[in-house]
Amino acid sequence: MKHVSLFVVVLFSASVNSADWPVASSSLATWPVSGKSLRDVSLFFSHDDSAGVNQKDCAGGTKPYKHLGVDIVADANTAVVAVDAGVVKKIGSYGPGSGWYVAVESGSGTNKWTTVYGHINDAGRPINGAIVKTGSSIGSVYDMHDKGDVPHLHFGIRPGAFSDGNSQSGMDCTSLKGFVDPLAYLKNPVYITTDDTGAINTMLGTWTTSSSNTGLPYPFYFGTGYKVQLSSSKGSFTFSSTIAQAGTYSIFARWTVEESTISNSNRDTSVTYQTLQSGRVLATKSLNQADSSKRGKWVEISPGITLAKGSVLVILKSNSYPQGKYVIADAVMFVKQ
């Protein structure tokens, strides 16, 4: 999911030296959205304009926008909590239809860091100067359906003390520096994501590459695009992934939407995802890609299967040939339990 709102607070500090960054990898056990986990992350961190993760305009410009945090899908009004104790240093509005953000400074002396919670409701948010504890309420998730987006929390981490370096007008994308990938600091499982562009993926039938998002201000797809096939012709798409650590994994898939009504009305209503390793079928899941409630989300296709180290395949195909609607191959993700 690519959200339309701007990240409107720029956080600067005199130093972002890693020696001043006291939070160890995977040390933040509290997720900012209660009950959520990696499986609910729809848009990942990108500090590189060329990454192609979030190709959208910044402040009206044409430069690809860095996505300096993660978007965690959650129902509107879901509780948002602080991942660490600190002081609220900034509260601001993203503008109409996108909610508010809260910036919290944690640590002391030169060992400080700032966390940012975006797209929250006005009601229930803390005030500037409020002291929060780990797990304290930051507010609740804002309903962004009026902006054509699914409700979600934007969460970012930046080493260093808080300093408000800019306003929401005239924001310069190039000035947003120093943020780190939150998933490196939140306690989360091992995960592997395979996009449709994977070098060892295979296709049967006629599949085309698309990045269309007709009628929407941003793409819903993962990565730079997705593969599409009409179910009026037979075929399949195989995601090929490599498991580096043996163990039990949950497996997820996602697909996009492009209609201005966000209805998925031209999507195939019956597709199958089949997971295989060493020629053995481990799991089979049938899904309706026309189900708009699952658009732009990671949808579980296996709740937990044992995988050995090595290659694993997820094969997507239509069950409704020759329905004549679109089958979408976007991405799959493996989350180690």
C-alpha positions, 0 to 999 in steps of 0.5 A: 500500500502506498499512502498519499499523505506527506510525512510532515515532520522532519527530525534533525539532531546534532548527531546520529552516530550509531554509538549514541543509539542505545536501542539494540536490534529487535529490542522493542517488544511492544508494537505500536499497534496493539496485537499487530505483527510483521504480517500486517506491514503493508509498506516497508522502509525505503531510504533510497529514491531508486528503490522503487518501493514508493514511487510518488510525488513529494510535496507536489514534485516528481521525485520518488519519495523516501518511505521513512518508516513502515505502514501497519494495516489496522482497523480504524480506531484501533489503539496505538501505543508507545513502543518506549517511554518518552516525552511528546515533543510534537503533534501535527496534522497531515492535512484533511483526511489523513489524521495527525502525527505524534513525535516522542523523544526517548532516552537521555543526554546524548543517548536519545531517539525519536519515534513517530506515529502517523495517521492517528485520530485527533480525539484521544491523542496526547498533548505536547509535553506529555510523558508516556510510558511503554504501552501508553496510549498515543491515540487510535488509527485514523480512518483514511477511506475518504482518501482512498486508502486503507486505515493504517499506522505510519511508524518511524524511528530516528536516532537522536534528539528531536528537533523540528526542522521543517513545517508541512509546507514546502517539505524537501524530500532530500532533507529527510535523513537519519531514519532507520528501518523500524523492523530492525528494532521492533521485535519481529520474526524472520521474514522473506519477501518474494516480489513478482520480479524475482529472478527465478520466478516462472510463468505459464501462459501469458502474463504481463507486467503492470504498474497501473493504479487507475483512479487512485493517487498512489499504487496499492502494489508491493514493489515496482508493479505486479503481473496480471493474466486474464483467467480466460486463458490457462496459466500459473505464476510460481513464486520461487523463494529460498528459506535460509532457516528451517522452521515453522512459517506462516505464508502470506500473499497480496494483490493490488487494486486499480479501479477508482471505486476500489471495488476489485470488480474485475478481479478473479473470484477464485484463485488458488495458492499452492505451497510446495517444497521438494515436490511435496504439496504442503498447503493449498488455499483458495481466495477471492481476489475480488474481495475488497476487504483484502486489497493491498494487505498481506493475506494469510495463505498458510497459518504455519507449515514446517519448511526445510532450508532450501527452495520453496515454491508458491504457485498461483492459478485461477480456479474459474477458467474461463471467467475472463477476469484478472488474476494478480501475482504481486508478492508472497511473504514467509514469516518465521514463527 
